[in-house]
């Protein structure tokens, strides 16, 4: 499996300009390949919390110069110019990530694809243009990037917990995220280690008290209910457990709290409005057997009406008559 080389262009206004959000975007791209160039547009002094993240990932900043009503258009044009320049002069870069849902970028996407480049689009569902989404080679809603759920972890003894590295739980979550994002349900150990090194340049299995990466994977699988490790044709492989693993269920007693937590997380991540399809996809990702009828509803829209009665959200319609959920 070859590794893609990415150039990443981020519209800060679209990304929400939060450090956690930017880190999540960078993680999604690094799972897919190396970031050779990164730029953010619209940077101002109020985004100082991003400095460490930007510097550690060697991102350039294009400041927001407030002069006249066409400021946003100027930044959009600069992004297009920069992306095309990279496409023409840097043959090492074969993939582009554009963090914006503006339909004005659709011609740029078309040009990049005509040059043989892959284009990954990332945007908030509230502002994502359907034309832009369909034009991209791959598209991810920013909400799905931001909201992650830790996988179930097997119970360990008190002694094991004391001996366990405090970072191991985070590593388990990251490995599950990497595997979930792959087209296949497993990875070779060497591929996974390369990906983890992109995500964590200081990654070293010895940090976790393991002499080899294989021993670390065995320890991770022993702690996680979602991961499995096996050897096939002399190659070590890591994958997600299949349907034989007990999956969490939503029922009449716990569904409301579950939805409340999702909405709370979206709100904390800076999303005022989300598309209901995003919420449903998040629910289905963590509860694969989710069924509206199992919790007493005929349609997903009926659940939204109930959540509105609970004052957790307000159902709105945008200019294209698309339902949006305003989180209260």
ZINORQUI-V173203 format. One record per residue. N is the residue number from 1. RES is the residue in three letters. OMEGA is omega in whole degrees, 0 to 359 (NA if undefined). NEAR is the number of other ideal C-beta (glycine too) atoms within 10 Angstrom. Layout:
N&RES&OMEGA&NEAR + N&RES&OMEGA&NEAR
//
This chain:
1&UNK&181&9 + 2&UNK&180&6 + 3&UNK&179&14 + 4&UNK&175&18 + 5&UNK&189&16 + 6&UNK&162&24 + 7&UNK&185&24 + 8&UNK&179&23 + 9&UNK&188&24 + 10&UNK&170&29 + 11&UNK&187&23 + 12&UNK&180&23 + 13&UNK&180&14 + 14&UNK&184&21 + 15&UNK&179&25 + 16&UNK&174&18 + 17&UNK&174&20 + 18&UNK&182&18 + 19&UNK&181&14 + 20&UNK&180&14 + 21&UNK&180&23 + 22&UNK&178&24 + 23&UNK&179&15 + 24&UNK&178&20 + 25&UNK&180&22 + 26&UNK&178&24 + 27&UNK&180&17 + 28&UNK&181&18 + 29&UNK&182&23 + 30&UNK&175&20 + 31&UNK&183&18 + 32&UNK&181&19 + 33&UNK&180&20 + 34&UNK&174&15 + 35&UNK&179&21 + 36&UNK&181&17 + 37&UNK&177&19 + 38&UNK&178&21 + 39&UNK&174&19 + 40&UNK&185&24 + 41&UNK&179&25 + 42&UNK&182&22 + 43&UNK&175&22 + 44&UNK&181&13 + 45&UNK&180&7 + 46&UNK&178&9 + 47&UNK&184&19 + 48&UNK&180&9 + 49&UNK&180&12 + 50&UNK&189&22 + 51&UNK&183&12 + 52&UNK&179&10 + 53&UNK&181&17 + 54&UNK&181&20 + 55&UNK&183&10 + 56&UNK&178&11 + 57&UNK&177&15 + 58&UNK&176&10 + 59&UNK&171&19 + 60&UNK&178&12 + 61&UNK&173&19 + 62&UNK&187&18 + 63&UNK&176&13 + 64&UNK&179&19 + 65&UNK&186&11 + 66&UNK&177&7 + 67&UNK&178&8 + 68&UNK&186&8 + 69&UNK&183&6 + 70&UNK&182&10 + 71&UNK&182&13 + 72&UNK&179&14 + 73&UNK&179&11 + 74&UNK&179&15 + 75&UNK&178&20 + 76&UNK&180&19 + 77&UNK&179&12 + 78&UNK&178&14 + 79&UNK&180&25 + 80&UNK&180&17 + 81&UNK&181&11 + 82&UNK&181&17 + 83&UNK&180&24 + 84&UNK&178&14 + 85&UNK&179&10 + 86&UNK&181&19 + 87&UNK&183&20 + 88&UNK&189&9 + 89&UNK&182&8 + 90&UNK&182&13 + 91&UNK&180&8 + 92&UNK&183&10 + 93&UNK&181&20 + 94&UNK&182&19 + 95&UNK&180&23 + 96&UNK&173&26 + 97&UNK&179&26 + 98&UNK&181&27 + 99&UNK&178&27 + 100&UNK&179&25 + 101&UNK&184&25 + 102&UNK&180&19 + 103&UNK&178&15 + 104&UNK&180&15 + 105&UNK&182&26 + 106&UNK&176&17 + 107&UNK&177&11 + 108&UNK&179&23 + 109&UNK&180&21 + 110&UNK&180&12 + 111&UNK&180&15 + 112&UNK&180&24 + 113&UNK&179&15 + 114&UNK&177&9 + 115&UNK&178&12 + 116&UNK&181&8 + 117&UNK&172&20 + 118&UNK&180&17 + 119&UNK&175&22 + 120&UNK&177&21 + 121&UNK&177&25 + 122&UNK&181&27 + 123&UNK&170&26 + 124&UNK&181&25 + 125&UNK&183&22 + 126&UNK&185&21 + 127&UNK&183&17 + 128&UNK&177&22 + 129&UNK&178&18 + 130&UNK&179&11 + 131&UNK&180&14 + 132&UNK&180&23 + 133&UNK&183&17 + 134&UNK&181&11 + 135&UNK&184&20 + 136&UNK&174&23 + 137&UNK&177&14 + 138&UNK&181&12 + 139&UNK&179&17 + 140&UNK&174&19 + 141&UNK&183&22 + 142&UNK&179&28 + 143&UNK&181&23 + 144&UNK&175&16 + 145&UNK&187&21 + 146&UNK&187&22 + 147&UNK&176&22 + 148&UNK&180&18 + 149&UNK&179&15 + 150&UNK&179&13 + 151&UNK&177&20 + 152&UNK&179&13 + 153&UNK&181&14 + 154&UNK&178&11 + 155&UNK&177&9 + 156&UNK&181&13 + 157&UNK&179&8 + 158&UNK&180&7 + 159&UNK&179&8 + 160&UNK&180&12 + 161&UNK&180&11 + 162&UNK&182&8 + 163&UNK&185&10 + 164&UNK&177&15 + 165&UNK&181&14 + 166&UNK&181&7 + 167&UNK&185&12 + 168&UNK&179&18 + 169&UNK&177&15 + 170&UNK&179&12 + 171&UNK&178&21 + 172&UNK&179&21 + 173&UNK&182&17 + 174&UNK&178&19 + 175&UNK&179&24 + 176&UNK&178&19 + 177&UNK&179&17 + 178&UNK&181&20 + 179&UNK&180&20 + 180&UNK&183&14 + 181&UNK&181&13 + 182&UNK&175&17 + 183&UNK&180&5 + 184&UNK&181&10 + 185&UNK&177&11 + 186&UNK&176&16 + 187&UNK&170&20 + 188&UNK&182&14 + 189&UNK&180&18 + 190&UNK&178&11 + 191&UNK&180&17 + 192&UNK&180&21 + 193&UNK&177&19 + 194&UNK&180&14 + 195&UNK&179&23 + 196&UNK&178&20 + 197&UNK&175&13 + 198&UNK&182&20 + 199&UNK&182&16 + 200&UNK&183&15 + 201&UNK&180&8 + 202&UNK&182&6 + 203&UNK&178&17 + 204&UNK&181&11 + 205&UNK&181&17 + 206&UNK&176&10 + 207&UNK&182&14 + 208&UNK&178&16 + 209&UNK&182&13 + 210&UNK&181&17 + 211&UNK&181&9 + 212&UNK&178&12 + 213&UNK&179&19 + 214&UNK&179&16 + 215&UNK&177&13 + 216&UNK&180&25 + 217&UNK&177&22 + 218&UNK&179&13 + 219&UNK&179&20 + 220&UNK&180&19 + 221&UNK&179&20 + 222&UNK&181&12 + 223&UNK&187&18 + 224&UNK&176&24 + 225&UNK&185&15 + 226&UNK&188&21 + 227&UNK&176&20 + 228&UNK&180&16 + 229&UNK&179&19 + 230&UNK&178&11 + 231&UNK&180&10 + 232&UNK&182&9 + 233&UNK&177&5 + 234&UNK&179&5 + 235&UNK&178&10 + 236&UNK&181&19 + 237&UNK&178&18 + 238&UNK&180&23 + 239&UNK&177&18 + 240&UNK&177&17 + 241&UNK&182&16 + 242&UNK&186&8 + 243&UNK&180&7 + 244&UNK&177&5 + 245&UNK&179&13 + 246&UNK&181&9 + 247&UNK&179&13 + 248&UNK&183&13 + 249&UNK&171&14 + 250&UNK&178&20 + 251&UNK&184&10 + 252&UNK&183&9 + 253&UNK&189&8 + 254&UNK&188&13 + 255&UNK&184&21 + 256&UNK&178&16 + 257&UNK&179&10 + 258&UNK&179&17 + 259&UNK&180&22 + 260&UNK&181&14 + 261&UNK&177&12 + 262&UNK&181&21 + 263&UNK&178&19 + 264&UNK&180&12 + 265&UNK&177&17 + 266&UNK&180&22 + 267&UNK&180&15 + 268&UNK&180&13 + 269&UNK&174&17 + 270&UNK&180&15 + 271&UNK&177&23 + 272&UNK&180&14 + 273&UNK&176&17 + 274&UNK&174&25 + 275&UNK&181&19 + 276&UNK&178&19 + 277&UNK&178&14 + 278&UNK&179&22 + 279&UNK&181&24 + 280&UNK&179&15 + 281&UNK&178&14 + 282&UNK&178&22 + 283&UNK&182&18 + 284&UNK&179&12 + 285&UNK&181&14 + 286&UNK&179&16 + 287&UNK&186&18 + 288&UNK&181&11 + 289&UNK&182&10 + 290&UNK&179&19 + 291&UNK&181&11 + 292&UNK&184&16 + 293&UNK&182&8 + 294&UNK&179&14 + 295&UNK&171&19 + 296&UNK&180&12 + 297&UNK&179&16 + 298&UNK&183&9 + 299&UNK&178&10 + 300&UNK&179&14 + 301&UNK&177&13 + 302&UNK&176&12 + 303&UNK&179&21 + 304&UNK&179&21 + 305&UNK&179&13 + 306&UNK&178&16 + 307&UNK&176&22 + 308&UNK&177&15 + 309&UNK&178&8 + 310&UNK&179&12 + 311&UNK&177&8 + 312&UNK&180&19 + 313&UNK&174&24 + 314&UNK&179&14 + 315&UNK&180&14 + 316&UNK&175&11 + 317&UNK&179&9 + 318&UNK&184&12 + 319&UNK&180&5 + 320&UNK&180&7 + 321&UNK&175&6 + 322&UNK&181&14 + 323&UNK&173&13 + 324&UNK&180&17 + 325&UNK&176&25 + 326&UNK&184&14 + 327&UNK&182&19 + 328&UNK&NA&13
//
